[in-house]
Amino acid sequence: MEHAVTRLLSPAHSEMHADDVHRQIADAVHQHGWAEHDAFLPPELVVALAQECAALAAAGSLTRAGVGHGAARTLQPEIRGDQIQWLQAGQSEACDQYLAIIETLRTGLNRELFLGLDEYESHFAFYPPGASYKQHRDRFRDDDTRVVSVIVYLNADWQPQHGGALRLHLDDAHAMGGTSVRDILPVANRIAVFLSTDMLHEVLPATRERLSLTGWFRRRA
């Protein structure tokens, strides 16, 4: 049975006021450390973003993602197998529309949770079939500016047998009904939001290409 708070089903984005969406996400993050919400973006925007990510992959424009950052960044495909491209304002109309919508989520989370979120960074993430990302937290050892992780999935017609779930490892404070893990399938137009410092998570391998926009709300250093 789906959890009534953290598994949030909604009408299309245009049919629900953005403030209500933000409040539901904020309430779930406050209570459980994470939230899942469907139909977050306009459907046509999801299609455009998926097409852009797939075109970048086909053109060889994505780079292999590393582990760590700065001088400590290394390529370890046995740990992390995705390919990425960071979003920049003005790179496409679709990306600019996405960034504008995410900006409203940032202000909504600040209003509801007083998190002091100051900026957003994000990249396209392309996982080839069989690629994964082992257990980790979204906080660097020497940098705690990432506060909230945000993932928006772009995969049409995704089925459970395709795999590729985001697996959240829940501690005692966040576990529900004795369940210590939560698997979120990367279904198109689904958003997953969780606290970057607290949530141990991983990306399970899939049998098909897996596309997403992965980003973080940050506070000032």
N, C-alpha and C positions, 0 to 999 in steps of 0.2 A: 504494500500500500504506500502511495507517495505521501511524503510529509507535507502538511498543509501550509507550512510557513516557508520552507526553503525551496520547495518545488513549486514555482509560480507560473501558472498558465494564464495567458491573457489573450484578449482579442488582438487584432492587428495593431501595430504601433500607432496608427492614426486614430484608432478608436478608443484609446485610453490616454488620459491626460498624463503628460510626462511627470508631473509632480507625484501622481499616484504610483507610477512605476518606481520612481526614485525612493519614495517612502517605503514601499514594500521591500526593495532591495536593501535599503538601510536597516530596516527592522530585522531582516534575516541575518545580515552581517553582525548587527549588534547582539542578537540572541545566540547565534551559532558560529559566528566567525566566517560564514560563507553564504552565498545565495546563488540560485539558479533561476533563470527567467527566460521564457520563450517569446518569440515574436518581438524582439527588442528593436529592430531596425525596420524601415520600410522594405518590403520584399524586393522591390526593384533595385534598391541599393545593395542588398545582399548579393544579388546576381552580378551586379557591376563589379563589386569588390572581389568576388570569386573569379570572375573573368580576368581581372587585372592580376591577381595572384598567380593564376594558372599561366597567363601570358608571360609573366616575369620568369617563372620556372622554365617554360619552354624555350625562352630566349637565352637561358643561362645567366640571367641577371641577378640571381640570388646567391648569397654567400653562405658557406657552411658556418653554423653557429658554434661558438666556443663556450667553454666553461670558465667561470671566473671573469675578471675584468681588469683593464689596465695592463700592466706588465705581467700580471699573473694569468692572463687569458691564454688558454691552450685549446687546441682541437682534440677532442676525445670522443670520436664517433661511437665508441662502445658505451658511452654514458649519455651523449646527446646527439641525435641524428637528424635534426631539422636543418633546413636552409631558410635564410631570412633576408628581408630588406626593410630597413627602418623607414617609417613614414616621415615625409617632409611636407609641410604646408605648401600647397600649390603644385604638387606632383600630379594630381589628377582631380577632376571634379568629384569623383566618388570618394576619394580620400578626404577631401575638404569637407564634404557633407558628413562623413563619418566623424571627423574630428569635431565638428560643430555639435553633433549630437552627444558625443562623449564629454564635451565641455559642460553641457547641461547636467550630465550625471555627476561630474566633479562638484559643481556648485550645489547640487542636491544632497550629495553625501556630506559636504561640509555643513550645510544647513541642518541636517538631521543628526549628525554624529560629531560635529565640531572637531574634525580630524586635521584641519590645517593643510589640506591638500592644495598644493600650489601649482603643479604642472603635470603634464601627461607625456609619457614617451611610449611608442608603440612600434611594432614591426609586423609585417606579414610573416607567417610561419608556415612552411611547406614541409610536410613529412612524407617522404617516399614510402611505398609499401614496405612494412617490416621495421621502419625506423621507430625509435622510442626516445624517451628522456627519463632517466632513472630518478629515484627519489631525491628530492631537494627542496629547499625553501628559497623564496625569491628575495633573499637578503644577502648581500655580500658581507664578508667578515669585517671589512673596514668601512662599510658604508650602509647606514640604516635609513637612507632617505626614501626608499620605496616603502609605501604604506599599504596600498590596496592594489591587488592584482586583478586585471580585467581581461577576459578572453571572450572574443566573439567568433563563433564558428560559421563557416561558409560552405558546408558540405551538403549539397542537395541529395535527397533520397538515401540518407545514411540509415543503415539497418544495424541492429545489435550484433549480428554475425560478422560485421565488418571490423569489430573491435575498436581500437583507438580511443578508449575512454580516458578522460582526465580522472585519475584516482586520487581522491583526497583521503589522507590518513588522519582520522579524527582523534584528538586526545579525549580524556575523560570529560572535559568541560563541554566538548562539542558533539560527542557521540550521542546517538539517539536510539533508544530501545536496545542498547547493547551492541549496536552496529558500529564497528571501529573504522570502516572505510565507506566512502561514497563514490560511486562511479557515475560520471557525467558524460554521456555520449555526445560527440561533436556534431550534433544535428544543426543544419543551417538555421541561422538567425537565433540561436541560443546563446545567451551570455552567462558566463560564470564569473563570480566576483568573490574574492576572499582576502583575508588579511595576510599580507606578504610575509611578515615576520613569523607568524604563528603556524601557518598551514604547511605541513609536510605533504608533498604531492608528487605525482609522476604522470607521464603520458605513456599509455600502453601501446604496443605495436598494433598496426591495422593492416588489413589485407588490400587496401586501396589508398590512393593519395588522400592526404588529410590536410585541409587548409583552414587557417584561422588568422585572426588579428589578435596578437598578444601584447598587452601593455601594462603599464603601472602608473598609478597616481603617486606623485612624489611630494614630499615636503621640502622646504629649503634646508640646505645643509647648515 
